[in-house]
Amino acid sequence: MALVEDWHAIEQALPAGWGDARLRLALADDAASERAAALLGPLNPWRTGAQLRFFAVSSGVGPRSDAIERALGRLDRERIAGTLELVAADTAPAAPEISRPTLVAAWDAARATLPPDWSDLYVEVDLLSSDYLARASLQMSPLAARREGGKPALRFRCAARRGYGAAPQMVRRCLERCDEDGIRGELRILRVLCDTQHAATQGPVWQIGGRTV
């Protein structure tokens, strides 16, 4: 069997989530080993007699699967026969989970930074996944939240006392419902107005990017 095919068989048998695989290639004699070491140079093989040792990684620094395949392909083209076997394989360490505040905590923190006379807000909840869009839209329906642009984000208005926009208490309750449903994202206050006075209107009219929001 060609060495490239040996590698494919080894790779398919590796455990899910493998991080690195240590390999050993046994050659017929020292002469074949010397020539093979030259052809496998990019892999930095370690030679011991008629054996070569090298490793592959699934991610990070080191030769990946395609590099292993190219290097072994050079041996196959020169008809250098050998036995490739897996010595050991390690599982890749799990990526650390990024700690994010809940949407309610983010809302409380954002409100704490507002001036005491704030009256109107324009808020965005940038969801971590588009899979959350339908459920978040349902949980935030009392806020008249709507999607803006192509990213998975919902925007809504909030009014401190009167006018157009949901009350702060309603905003907090809807965000609680999102948290309870396992919906994750980042909350940002995009615009804030202070001490607006209504003159026969339901509140200020904002135009952002040529659109009324």
Backbone as a chain_set.jsonl record, in Angstrom:
{"seq": "MALVEDWHAIEQALPAGWGDARLRLALADDAASERAAALLGPLNPWRTGAQLRFFAVSSGVGPRSDAIERALGRLDRERIAGTLELVAADTAPAAPEISRPTLVAAWDAARATLPPDWSDLYVEVDLLSSDYLARASLQMSPLAARREGGKPALRFRCAARRGYGAAPQMVRRCLERCDEDGIRGELRILRVLCDTQHAATQGPVWQIGGRTV", "coords": {"N": [[0.851, -1.195, 0.0], [0.54, 2.253, -0.789], [2.356, 4.932, 0.772], [0.966, 7.334, 1.178], [-1.658, 6.436, 1.165], [-1.523, 4.864, 3.45], [-1.262, 6.879, 5.365], [-3.75, 8.173, 5.09], [-5.445, 6.16, 6.042], [-4.576, 5.963, 8.695], [-5.18, 8.547, 9.597], [-7.986, 8.595, 9.388], [-8.62, 6.85, 11.401], [-7.971, 8.164, 13.688], [-8.835, 9.553, 16.903], [-11.803, 11.508, 17.557], [-11.404, 15.005, 17.727], [-8.642, 15.013, 17.904], [-5.347, 16.205, 18.606], [-2.498, 16.146, 18.141], [-0.507, 13.85, 16.273], [1.812, 11.304, 16.565], [4.174, 9.827, 14.491], [5.722, 6.959, 12.951], [8.04, 5.888, 10.611], [9.185, 3.087, 9.101], [11.903, 2.016, 7.26], [13.49, 0.102, 4.565], [16.305, -0.061, 4.72], [19.359, 1.632, 5.816], [20.165, 3.295, 3.728], [17.843, 3.814, 2.245], [16.468, 5.074, 4.263], [17.976, 7.387, 4.622], [17.575, 8.754, 2.179], [14.8, 9.074, 2.288], [14.577, 10.74, 4.531], [15.619, 13.085, 3.503], [13.693, 13.741, 1.58], [11.506, 14.105, 3.206], [12.099, 16.405, 4.49], [10.741, 19.004, 5.088], [9.114, 18.213, 7.197], [10.707, 17.933, 9.356], [11.923, 15.405, 10.254], [12.96, 12.928, 12.673], [15.689, 10.914, 12.684], [16.515, 7.562, 13.225], [18.629, 5.173, 12.66], [17.215, 2.965, 10.421], [14.753, 4.099, 10.686], [12.301, 6.692, 10.757], [10.952, 9.392, 12.529], [8.202, 11.542, 12.98], [5.714, 14.164, 13.259], [2.178, 15.063, 13.169], [-0.254, 17.688, 13.155], [-3.543, 18.756, 14.06], [-4.331, 21.357, 14.241], [-2.957, 24.647, 14.826], [0.576, 25.156, 15.433], [2.763, 23.45, 13.309], [3.2, 20.552, 11.116], [0.435, 19.924, 9.078], [-2.328, 17.812, 7.958], [-2.387, 17.967, 5.111], [0.243, 18.673, 4.537], [1.627, 16.427, 5.436], [0.629, 14.565, 3.634], [1.619, 15.545, 1.155], [4.388, 15.305, 1.573], [4.759, 12.519, 1.966], [3.865, 11.717, -0.47], [5.979, 12.368, -2.127], [7.804, 10.384, -1.482], [6.388, 8.145, -2.378], [6.364, 8.619, -5.134], [9.014, 8.213, -5.768], [9.147, 5.595, -5.312], [9.842, 4.597, -2.798], [9.625, 2.319, -0.415], [7.97, 1.546, 2.662], [6.976, 1.174, 6.121], [4.374, 2.734, 7.634], [3.328, 3.857, 10.724], [1.156, 4.634, 13.494], [2.312, 6.058, 16.425], [1.48, 7.394, 18.763], [-1.275, 9.437, 19.889], [-2.627, 12.563, 20.778], [-5.291, 14.27, 22.417], [-6.701, 17.333, 21.392], [-6.503, 20.265, 23.394], [-9.401, 21.592, 24.964], [-11.007, 24.488, 23.743], [-10.952, 27.477, 25.625], [-13.901, 28.584, 27.209], [-15.501, 31.584, 26.523], [-16.32, 33.903, 28.904], [-19.334, 35.505, 29.218], [-21.459, 38.219, 30.047], [-24.86, 37.9, 31.145], [-27.757, 38.904, 29.242], [-29.461, 40.488, 30.755], [-27.745, 41.321, 32.813], [-25.959, 42.79, 31.275], [-27.654, 44.795, 30.396], [-28.357, 46.063, 32.82], [-25.82, 46.984, 33.551], [-25.264, 48.725, 31.448], [-27.271, 50.644, 31.762], [-26.483, 51.754, 34.144], [-24.485, 53.449, 33.435], [-25.641, 55.591, 32.245], [-26.669, 59.05, 31.941], [-28.473, 60.803, 34.563], [-30.758, 62.099, 33.566], [-31.625, 60.839, 31.271], [-33.696, 60.102, 28.476], [-34.468, 58.773, 26.124], [-33.592, 55.848, 24.337], [-31.68, 54.001, 21.945], [-31.228, 50.747, 21.208], [-29.164, 47.872, 20.755], [-29.107, 44.373, 20.367], [-26.761, 42.139, 19.798], [-26.693, 39.093, 18.55], [-25.13, 35.944, 19.325], [-25.378, 33.89, 17.532], [-27.039, 33.159, 14.46], [-28.954, 31.295, 14.784], [-30.355, 31.982, 17.011], [-32.13, 33.934, 16.286], [-34.947, 33.683, 15.609], [-36.129, 32.811, 18.041], [-35.298, 34.844, 19.793], [-36.554, 37.055, 18.627], [-39.2, 36.422, 19.172], [-39.235, 36.378, 22.038], [-38.615, 39.03, 22.491], [-40.668, 40.435, 21.414], [-42.553, 42.303, 22.609], [-41.039, 44.607, 22.587], [-40.993, 45.566, 20.079], [-38.838, 44.887, 18.5], [-36.532, 44.846, 15.813], [-34.823, 43.421, 13.003], [-31.69, 44.539, 11.781], [-29.767, 45.162, 8.947], [-27.399, 42.67, 7.73], [-26.389, 41.118, 9.783], [-26.848, 38.94, 12.688], [-28.715, 40.559, 14.562], [-30.793, 42.459, 16.758], [-32.705, 45.41, 17.079], [-34.061, 48.015, 19.115], [-36.213, 50.542, 20.607], [-36.193, 52.455, 23.62], [-37.957, 54.108, 26.139], [-37.719, 56.375, 28.796], [-39.772, 57.554, 30.351], [-42.129, 58.372, 28.864], [-43.688, 58.323, 25.594], [-42.478, 57.114, 22.377], [-41.312, 53.836, 22.44], [-40.215, 51.07, 24.445], [-40.845, 50.578, 27.95], [-38.299, 50.802, 30.496], [-38.533, 48.727, 32.39], [-39.988, 46.798, 30.996], [-38.164, 46.201, 28.976], [-36.15, 44.993, 30.487], [-37.491, 42.737, 31.451], [-38.036, 41.327, 29.078], [-35.455, 40.737, 28.254], [-34.694, 39.113, 30.347], [-36.28, 36.903, 29.778], [-35.062, 36.064, 27.418], [-32.549, 35.309, 28.442], [-33.345, 33.184, 30.083], [-34.112, 31.438, 28.131], [-31.745, 30.626, 27.113], [-30.5, 32.228, 25.256], [-27.844, 33.994, 23.858], [-25.781, 36.891, 23.664], [-24.506, 40.18, 22.802], [-25.12, 43.263, 24.311], [-25.694, 46.593, 23.392], [-25.896, 50.102, 23.81], [-26.815, 52.228, 21.389], [-27.63, 54.849, 20.816], [-28.413, 57.754, 22.706], [-30.64, 60.003, 24.205], [-31.313, 62.947, 26.106], [-33.606, 64.322, 28.431], [-35.772, 64.948, 26.649], [-38.398, 66.849, 25.172], [-41.743, 66.505, 24.495], [-43.671, 67.584, 21.815], [-46.648, 67.497, 20.905], [-46.095, 65.005, 19.825], [-45.017, 61.556, 19.694], [-42.548, 61.28, 20.642], [-38.975, 61.71, 20.046], [-37.751, 61.769, 16.654], [-35.609, 59.691, 15.01], [-33.139, 59.527, 12.559], [-31.147, 57.301, 11.001], [-28.591, 56.44, 8.946], [-30.143, 57.219, 6.78], [-32.592, 56.172, 7.324], [-35.633, 56.066, 9.187], [-35.834, 55.387, 12.589]], "CA": [[0.0, 0.0, 0.0], [1.307, 3.482, -0.851], [2.457, 5.603, 2.068], [-0.131, 8.314, 1.288], [-2.852, 5.685, 1.567], [-1.316, 4.507, 4.864], [-1.565, 8.05, 6.177], [-5.2, 8.368, 5.076], [-6.045, 5.157, 6.93], [-4.256, 6.36, 10.074], [-5.92, 9.771, 9.922], [-9.399, 8.26, 9.583], [-8.772, 6.1, 12.652], [-7.655, 9.011, 14.836], [-10.028, 9.901, 17.685], [-12.368, 12.834, 17.336], [-10.768, 16.035, 18.533], [-7.206, 14.775, 18.08], [-4.538, 17.407, 18.505], [-1.292, 15.809, 17.397], [-0.281, 12.417, 16.055], [3.233, 11.003, 16.396], [4.248, 8.786, 13.473], [7.01, 6.288, 12.744], [8.172, 5.294, 9.285], [10.276, 2.102, 9.059], [12.39, 1.798, 5.893], [14.165, -1.183, 4.349], [17.697, -0.011, 5.158], [19.828, 2.973, 6.125], [20.23, 4.1, 2.515], [16.481, 4.277, 1.971], [16.119, 6.007, 5.335], [18.655, 8.666, 4.369], [16.887, 9.422, 1.082], [13.482, 9.448, 2.775], [14.739, 11.883, 5.432], [15.801, 14.271, 2.671], [12.412, 14.065, 0.955], [10.572, 14.527, 4.263], [12.738, 17.517, 5.193], [9.835, 20.003, 5.684], [8.46, 17.684, 8.408], [11.735, 17.841, 10.395], [11.902, 14.054, 10.843], [14.056, 12.492, 13.543], [16.113, 9.644, 12.115], [17.24, 6.599, 14.045], [18.868, 4.018, 11.808], [16.309, 2.853, 9.278], [13.438, 4.599, 11.092], [12.073, 8.128, 10.826], [9.815, 9.792, 13.358], [7.718, 12.912, 12.773], [4.373, 14.309, 13.845], [1.185, 15.873, 12.468], [-1.165, 18.397, 14.057], [-4.831, 19.111, 13.456], [-4.402, 22.816, 14.222], [-1.831, 25.252, 15.512], [1.892, 25.162, 14.792], [3.243, 22.118, 12.973], [2.712, 20.049, 9.823], [-0.943, 19.432, 9.079], [-2.585, 16.632, 7.149], [-2.015, 18.138, 3.708], [1.707, 18.649, 4.461], [2.026, 15.019, 5.552], [0.283, 13.899, 2.367], [2.559, 15.967, 0.112], [5.715, 14.752, 1.845], [4.745, 11.084, 1.694], [3.697, 11.56, -1.919], [7.305, 12.396, -2.747], [8.385, 9.043, -1.315], [5.677, 7.223, -3.266], [6.776, 8.827, -6.528], [10.347, 7.601, -5.931], [8.98, 4.168, -5.007], [10.503, 4.248, -1.547], [8.644, 1.569, 0.369], [8.178, 1.547, 4.099], [5.792, 0.902, 6.941], [4.003, 3.913, 8.414], [2.412, 3.497, 11.814], [0.874, 5.636, 14.522], [2.922, 5.755, 17.719], [0.584, 7.902, 19.809], [-2.068, 10.604, 19.499], [-3.155, 13.319, 21.912], [-6.492, 15.062, 22.152], [-6.475, 18.776, 21.457], [-7.149, 20.88, 24.556], [-10.652, 22.307, 24.666], [-10.882, 25.95, 23.717], [-11.6, 28.057, 26.8], [-15.176, 29.252, 26.952], [-15.472, 33.005, 26.846], [-17.355, 34.268, 29.855], [-20.099, 36.663, 28.783], [-22.548, 38.544, 30.966], [-26.196, 37.688, 30.627], [-28.312, 40.117, 28.64], [-29.978, 41.335, 31.843], [-26.598, 41.946, 33.47], [-25.441, 43.801, 30.358], [-28.616, 45.905, 30.422], [-28.186, 46.774, 34.089], [-24.538, 47.681, 33.518], [-25.368, 49.837, 30.502], [-28.113, 51.691, 32.361], [-25.746, 52.404, 35.234], [-23.579, 54.46, 32.87], [-26.423, 56.656, 31.612], [-26.913, 60.239, 32.77], [-29.741, 60.669, 35.293], [-31.906, 62.668, 32.864], [-31.829, 60.213, 29.959], [-35.117, 59.955, 28.167], [-34.713, 57.873, 24.991], [-32.451, 55.015, 23.971], [-31.738, 53.092, 20.805], [-30.458, 49.635, 21.766], [-28.926, 46.725, 19.875], [-28.675, 43.086, 20.917], [-26.031, 41.415, 18.756], [-26.772, 37.688, 18.952], [-23.931, 35.165, 19.023], [-25.658, 32.971, 16.424], [-28.302, 33.409, 13.756], [-29.935, 30.32, 15.274], [-31.134, 32.598, 18.083], [-32.945, 35.04, 15.799], [-36.392, 33.46, 15.7], [-36.53, 32.771, 19.45], [-35.098, 36.167, 20.377], [-37.617, 37.925, 18.116], [-40.418, 36.102, 19.921], [-39.105, 36.81, 23.426], [-38.501, 40.479, 22.537], [-41.739, 41.025, 20.608], [-43.14, 43.517, 23.203], [-40.154, 45.756, 22.372], [-41.033, 45.892, 18.648], [-37.456, 44.757, 18.024], [-36.432, 44.452, 14.409], [-33.476, 43.112, 12.537], [-31.071, 45.572, 10.958], [-28.599, 44.684, 8.22], [-27.272, 41.234, 7.515], [-25.904, 40.373, 10.943], [-27.925, 38.484, 13.581], [-28.861, 41.55, 15.624], [-32.106, 43.073, 16.883], [-32.639, 46.75, 17.643], [-35.341, 48.522, 19.619], [-36.144, 51.797, 21.331], [-36.616, 52.436, 25.02], [-38.284, 55.452, 26.63], [-37.645, 56.373, 30.262], [-41.024, 57.935, 31.009], [-43.268, 58.421, 27.954], [-43.33, 58.422, 24.194], [-42.259, 55.888, 21.611], [-40.274, 52.971, 22.986], [-40.639, 50.249, 25.582], [-40.407, 51.018, 29.271], [-37.101, 50.068, 30.94], [-38.92, 47.497, 33.08], [-40.365, 45.813, 29.975], [-36.918, 45.773, 28.344], [-35.453, 44.066, 31.383], [-38.237, 41.479, 31.509], [-37.829, 40.599, 27.826], [-34.089, 40.213, 28.271], [-34.718, 37.968, 31.272], [-36.848, 35.769, 29.049], [-34.013, 35.589, 26.509], [-31.566, 34.59, 29.255], [-33.936, 31.914, 30.512], [-34.192, 30.58, 26.944], [-30.394, 30.278, 26.698], [-30.081, 33.091, 24.151], [-26.664, 34.737, 24.256], [-25.395, 37.955, 22.753], [-23.922, 41.381, 23.386], [-26.051, 44.387, 24.292], [-25.057, 47.904, 23.279], [-26.741, 51.28, 23.613], [-26.275, 52.904, 20.223], [-27.955, 56.274, 20.867], [-29.095, 58.169, 23.927], [-31.072, 61.401, 24.274], [-31.627, 63.349, 27.472], [-34.59, 65.361, 28.734], [-36.518, 65.375, 25.465], [-39.715, 67.417, 25.421], [-42.653, 66.105, 23.431], [-44.572, 68.647, 21.362], [-47.68, 66.838, 20.096], [-45.498, 63.845, 19.164], [-44.793, 60.41, 20.568], [-41.144, 61.222, 20.988], [-38.061, 62.168, 18.993], [-37.601, 60.978, 15.437], [-34.197, 59.495, 14.699], [-32.802, 59.032, 11.231], [-29.806, 56.711, 10.992], [-28.334, 55.831, 7.63], [-31.22, 57.541, 5.872], [-33.825, 55.477, 7.71], [-36.227, 56.457, 10.458], [-35.846, 54.239, 13.514]], "C": [[0.884, 1.241, 0.0], [1.285, 4.175, 0.497], [1.362, 6.663, 2.253], [-1.412, 7.613, 1.725], [-2.745, 5.227, 3.022], [-1.698, 5.68, 5.772], [-3.072, 8.304, 6.214], [-5.889, 7.397, 6.029], [-5.796, 5.523, 8.394], [-5.094, 7.565, 10.491], [-7.395, 9.473, 10.19], [-9.643, 7.543, 10.906], [-8.461, 6.942, 13.888], [-8.917, 9.389, 15.591], [-10.518, 11.302, 17.36], [-11.699, 13.844, 18.268], [-9.29, 15.822, 18.754], [-6.446, 16.08, 17.865], [-3.255, 17.183, 17.742], [-1.139, 14.3, 17.339], [1.206, 12.213, 15.802], [3.371, 9.736, 15.548], [5.659, 8.216, 13.374], [6.984, 5.633, 11.369], [9.405, 4.388, 9.284], [10.635, 1.828, 7.598], [13.171, 0.489, 5.793], [15.593, -1.168, 4.876], [18.097, 1.431, 5.383], [19.86, 3.874, 4.893], [18.856, 4.663, 2.16], [16.041, 5.298, 3.012], [16.741, 7.376, 5.101], [17.954, 9.445, 3.267], [15.494, 9.889, 1.526], [13.566, 10.66, 3.69], [14.908, 13.167, 4.641], [14.476, 14.705, 2.048], [11.382, 14.564, 1.967], [11.096, 15.744, 5.029], [11.785, 18.543, 5.804], [9.147, 19.535, 6.96], [9.429, 17.616, 9.59], [11.75, 16.466, 11.054], [13.141, 13.795, 11.703], [14.435, 11.079, 13.096], [16.885, 8.827, 13.125], [17.433, 5.339, 13.207], [17.966, 4.039, 10.594], [14.897, 3.322, 9.619], [13.43, 6.127, 11.132], [10.847, 8.397, 11.682], [9.483, 11.251, 13.059], [6.295, 12.99, 13.308], [3.494, 15.169, 12.937], [0.294, 16.54, 13.504], [-2.468, 18.683, 13.313], [-5.017, 20.612, 13.372], [-3.18, 23.361, 14.957], [-0.543, 25.127, 14.711], [2.354, 23.725, 14.548], [2.669, 21.668, 11.646], [1.298, 19.474, 9.946], [-1.105, 18.299, 8.069], [-2.124, 16.798, 5.716], [-0.497, 18.139, 3.537], [2.238, 17.229, 4.569], [1.782, 14.297, 4.229], [1.268, 14.285, 1.259], [3.93, 15.328, 0.313], [5.764, 13.262, 1.533], [4.556, 10.808, 0.21], [5.024, 11.588, -2.653], [7.994, 11.035, -2.622], [7.712, 8.049, -2.248], [6.139, 7.381, -4.716], [8.166, 8.251, -6.798], [10.348, 6.115, -5.572], [9.815, 3.735, -3.797], [9.454, 3.586, -0.653], [9.0, 1.626, 1.845], [6.877, 1.245, 4.81], [5.537, 2.107, 7.833], [3.027, 3.483, 9.503], [2.279, 4.643, 12.804], [1.505, 5.191, 15.839], [2.008, 6.181, 18.85], [-0.155, 9.115, 19.254], [-2.621, 11.255, 20.762], [-4.386, 14.096, 21.474], [-6.171, 16.538, 22.296], [-7.159, 19.351, 22.687], [-8.382, 21.667, 24.139], [-10.412, 23.803, 24.7], [-11.588, 26.541, 24.93], [-12.876, 28.801, 26.427], [-15.094, 30.703, 27.415], [-16.639, 33.324, 27.774], [-18.036, 35.555, 29.4], [-21.186, 36.955, 29.803], [-23.888, 38.183, 30.328], [-26.704, 38.998, 30.046], [-28.863, 41.053, 29.706], [-28.831, 42.048, 32.54], [-26.003, 43.041, 32.592], [-26.352, 45.028, 30.329], [-28.457, 46.727, 31.7], [-26.885, 47.579, 34.093], [-24.593, 48.884, 32.588], [-26.198, 50.979, 31.095], [-27.369, 52.44, 33.46], [-24.815, 53.501, 34.72], [-24.327, 55.652, 32.29], [-26.538, 57.875, 32.526], [-28.286, 60.151, 33.419], [-30.955, 61.198, 34.543], [-32.124, 62.039, 31.483], [-33.308, 59.994, 29.731], [-35.391, 58.931, 27.069], [-33.434, 57.133, 24.635], [-32.745, 54.271, 22.677], [-30.736, 51.985, 21.105], [-30.319, 48.529, 20.727], [-28.528, 45.516, 20.704], [-28.084, 42.292, 19.759], [-25.928, 39.953, 19.192], [-25.523, 36.922, 18.521], [-24.133, 34.222, 17.847], [-26.974, 33.352, 15.772], [-29.375, 32.404, 14.174], [-30.827, 30.917, 16.367], [-32.185, 33.578, 17.567], [-34.445, 34.838, 16.022], [-36.861, 33.496, 17.159], [-36.377, 34.131, 20.107], [-36.178, 37.141, 19.91], [-38.918, 37.684, 18.862], [-40.343, 36.635, 21.346], [-39.081, 38.339, 23.554], [-39.609, 41.175, 21.756], [-42.399, 42.24, 21.268], [-42.296, 44.774, 22.979], [-40.204, 46.257, 20.935], [-39.62, 45.858, 18.066], [-37.458, 44.31, 16.569], [-34.982, 44.261, 14.018], [-32.976, 44.232, 11.628], [-29.84, 44.995, 10.273], [-28.56, 43.173, 8.121], [-26.844, 40.452, 8.729], [-27.058, 39.954, 11.844], [-28.087, 39.413, 14.785], [-30.277, 42.123, 15.585], [-31.953, 44.425, 17.569], [-34.026, 47.204, 18.08], [-35.11, 49.841, 20.336], [-36.691, 51.626, 22.734], [-36.841, 53.881, 25.452], [-38.365, 55.418, 28.147], [-39.009, 56.618, 30.9], [-42.232, 57.852, 30.082], [-42.762, 58.475, 26.525], [-43.065, 57.07, 23.561], [-41.081, 55.112, 22.189], [-40.79, 52.228, 24.202], [-40.119, 50.837, 26.886], [-39.184, 50.21, 29.695], [-37.442, 48.751, 31.628], [-39.302, 46.399, 32.085], [-39.118, 45.304, 29.253], [-36.228, 44.725, 29.207], [-36.161, 42.715, 31.419], [-38.034, 40.663, 30.232], [-36.419, 40.012, 27.758], [-33.958, 39.049, 29.251], [-35.241, 36.728, 30.568], [-35.837, 35.198, 28.055], [-32.956, 34.795, 27.272], [-32.085, 33.23, 29.669], [-34.018, 30.917, 29.363], [-32.817, 30.203, 26.42], [-29.87, 31.092, 25.536], [-28.933, 33.962, 24.628], [-26.32, 35.79, 23.192], [-24.764, 39.103, 23.513], [-24.903, 42.535, 23.224], [-25.271, 45.695, 24.269], [-26.118, 48.987, 23.159], [-26.105, 52.106, 22.508], [-26.493, 54.418, 20.268], [-28.651, 56.566, 22.195], [-29.432, 59.651, 23.815], [-31.48, 61.706, 25.705], [-32.698, 64.436, 27.489], [-35.294, 65.872, 27.485], [-37.901, 65.855, 25.876], [-40.61, 67.099, 24.231], [-43.581, 67.267, 23.098], [-45.547, 68.023, 20.375], [-47.099, 65.68, 19.278], [-45.37, 62.723, 20.185], [-43.33, 60.283, 20.962], [-40.28, 61.667, 19.84], [-38.032, 61.217, 17.808], [-36.115, 60.906, 15.1], [-34.073, 58.98, 13.279], [-31.345, 58.585, 11.231], [-29.609, 56.02, 9.662], [-29.454, 56.066, 6.654], [-32.534, 56.879, 6.199], [-34.314, 56.006, 9.052], [-36.32, 55.238, 11.357], [-36.663, 54.598, 14.744]], "O": [[1.883, 1.281, 0.719], [0.337, 4.036, 1.268], [0.884, 6.866, 3.37], [-2.161, 8.131, 2.554], [-3.742, 5.201, 3.744], [-2.359, 5.508, 6.795], [-3.613, 8.619, 7.274], [-6.815, 7.779, 6.744], [-6.692, 5.409, 9.23], [-5.645, 7.603, 11.591], [-7.986, 10.035, 11.113], [-10.737, 7.616, 11.466], [-8.664, 6.486, 15.013], [-9.975, 9.532, 14.978], [-9.747, 12.166, 16.943], [-11.464, 13.566, 19.444], [-8.721, 16.384, 19.69], [-6.837, 16.932, 17.068], [-2.942, 17.922, 16.809], [-1.58, 13.574, 18.229], [1.792, 12.863, 14.937], [2.765, 8.707, 15.847], [6.647, 8.888, 13.67], [6.042, 4.926, 11.012], [10.53, 4.861, 9.446], [9.776, 1.453, 6.8], [13.474, -0.148, 6.802], [16.051, -2.168, 5.428], [17.301, 2.347, 5.176], [19.612, 5.075, 4.994], [18.724, 5.838, 1.818], [15.339, 6.26, 2.699], [16.111, 8.404, 5.351], [17.753, 10.653, 3.391], [15.067, 10.987, 1.169], [12.698, 11.53, 3.626], [14.41, 14.219, 5.043], [14.171, 15.896, 1.995], [10.495, 15.348, 1.628], [10.585, 16.07, 6.1], [11.994, 18.934, 6.953], [8.648, 20.357, 7.729], [9.023, 17.281, 10.703], [11.606, 16.361, 12.272], [14.209, 14.366, 11.483], [13.611, 10.165, 13.127], [17.789, 9.327, 13.795], [16.512, 4.536, 13.061], [17.951, 5.006, 9.832], [13.945, 2.979, 8.917], [14.421, 6.761, 11.493], [9.832, 7.709, 11.569], [10.376, 12.085, 12.907], [5.741, 11.988, 13.758], [3.981, 15.895, 12.07], [0.11, 16.016, 14.603], [-2.482, 18.832, 12.092], [-5.773, 21.099, 12.531], [-2.462, 22.618, 15.626], [-0.56, 25.009, 13.486], [2.34, 22.892, 15.454], [1.767, 22.306, 11.102], [1.02, 18.644, 10.812], [-0.147, 17.885, 7.415], [-1.531, 15.88, 5.15], [0.01, 17.667, 2.519], [3.187, 16.863, 3.876], [2.617, 13.52, 3.767], [1.703, 13.419, 0.5], [4.558, 14.869, -0.64], [6.711, 12.793, 0.902], [5.026, 9.794, -0.307], [5.19, 10.921, -3.674], [8.681, 10.591, -3.542], [8.381, 7.204, -2.844], [6.287, 6.394, -5.437], [8.465, 7.846, -7.922], [11.394, 5.467, -5.532], [10.407, 2.656, -3.782], [8.513, 4.235, -0.197], [10.167, 1.739, 2.222], [5.826, 1.083, 4.191], [6.363, 2.461, 8.674], [2.024, 2.825, 9.228], [3.159, 5.495, 12.932], [1.259, 4.08, 16.308], [1.782, 5.421, 19.792], [0.278, 9.735, 18.283], [-3.032, 10.569, 21.697], [-4.505, 14.52, 20.324], [-5.456, 16.943, 23.213], [-8.286, 18.966, 22.997], [-8.399, 22.321, 23.096], [-9.708, 24.318, 25.569], [-12.713, 26.146, 25.236], [-12.914, 29.549, 25.45], [-14.677, 31.001, 28.534], [-17.796, 33.046, 27.459], [-17.377, 36.579, 29.219], [-21.773, 36.03, 30.365], [-24.016, 38.169, 29.104], [-26.157, 40.067, 30.319], [-28.751, 42.273, 29.581], [-28.923, 43.241, 32.83], [-25.591, 44.09, 33.089], [-25.876, 46.161, 30.249], [-28.426, 47.957, 31.65], [-26.849, 48.711, 34.575], [-24.038, 49.939, 32.895], [-25.85, 52.149, 30.938], [-27.606, 53.629, 33.676], [-24.404, 54.378, 35.48], [-23.7, 56.631, 31.883], [-26.508, 57.74, 33.75], [-29.177, 59.492, 32.884], [-32.079, 60.795, 34.843], [-32.749, 62.654, 30.619], [-34.071, 59.737, 30.662], [-36.438, 58.285, 27.08], [-32.343, 57.704, 24.63], [-33.893, 53.957, 22.36], [-29.54, 52.242, 21.24], [-31.225, 48.282, 19.931], [-27.717, 45.617, 21.625], [-28.797, 41.836, 18.865], [-25.162, 39.621, 20.097], [-24.933, 37.214, 17.481], [-23.159, 33.795, 17.227], [-27.905, 33.808, 16.437], [-30.564, 32.631, 13.946], [-31.923, 30.417, 16.619], [-33.046, 34.011, 18.333], [-35.126, 35.713, 16.557], [-37.866, 34.132, 17.476], [-37.232, 34.537, 20.895], [-36.663, 37.957, 20.694], [-39.657, 38.625, 19.153], [-41.283, 37.275, 21.817], [-39.473, 38.885, 24.585], [-39.509, 42.367, 21.465], [-42.786, 43.158, 20.544], [-42.789, 45.887, 23.161], [-39.55, 47.242, 20.594], [-39.256, 46.698, 17.242], [-38.286, 43.498, 16.154], [-34.063, 44.839, 14.598], [-33.723, 44.792, 10.826], [-28.973, 44.411, 10.924], [-29.547, 42.487, 8.388], [-26.923, 39.224, 8.718], [-28.135, 40.545, 11.779], [-27.65, 39.091, 15.89], [-30.879, 42.253, 14.519], [-31.178, 44.572, 18.514], [-35.035, 46.823, 17.486], [-33.976, 50.216, 20.635], [-37.535, 50.769, 22.997], [-36.029, 54.762, 25.17], [-39.005, 54.536, 28.72], [-39.363, 55.963, 31.881], [-43.265, 57.313, 30.477], [-41.569, 58.648, 26.276], [-43.382, 56.024, 24.128], [-39.998, 55.66, 22.398], [-41.688, 52.698, 24.901], [-39.086, 51.507, 26.916], [-39.042, 49.054, 29.296], [-36.722, 47.765, 31.469], [-38.988, 45.227, 32.29], [-39.019, 44.115, 28.95], [-35.777, 43.694, 28.707], [-35.511, 41.67, 31.418], [-37.878, 39.443, 30.294], [-36.229, 38.905, 27.254], [-33.199, 38.111, 29.009], [-34.707, 35.633, 30.743], [-35.766, 33.982, 27.872], [-32.515, 33.741, 26.815], [-31.359, 32.237, 29.616], [-33.996, 29.706, 29.58], [-32.714, 29.532, 25.394], [-28.899, 30.697, 24.892], [-29.027, 34.597, 25.679], [-26.543, 35.594, 21.997], [-24.52, 39.011, 24.716], [-25.446, 42.757, 22.143], [-24.317, 45.881, 25.024], [-27.127, 48.801, 22.477], [-24.998, 52.622, 22.663], [-25.642, 55.182, 19.813], [-29.379, 55.73, 22.73], [-28.605, 60.453, 23.383], [-31.94, 60.823, 26.43], [-32.69, 65.349, 26.664], [-35.405, 67.081, 27.28], [-38.499, 65.328, 26.814], [-40.261, 67.396, 23.089], [-44.198, 67.859, 23.984], [-45.31, 68.018, 19.167], [-47.558, 65.409, 18.169], [-45.588, 62.919, 21.381], [-42.927, 59.281, 21.553], [-40.791, 61.973, 18.763], [-38.26, 60.015, 17.949], [-35.453, 61.93, 14.929], [-34.822, 58.099, 12.858], [-30.433, 59.386, 11.435], [-30.369, 55.124, 9.295], [-29.712, 55.229, 5.789], [-33.496, 57.002, 5.442], [-33.523, 56.347, 9.931], [-36.818, 54.188, 10.951], [-36.805, 53.778, 15.651]]}, "num_chains": 1, "name": "protein.A"}
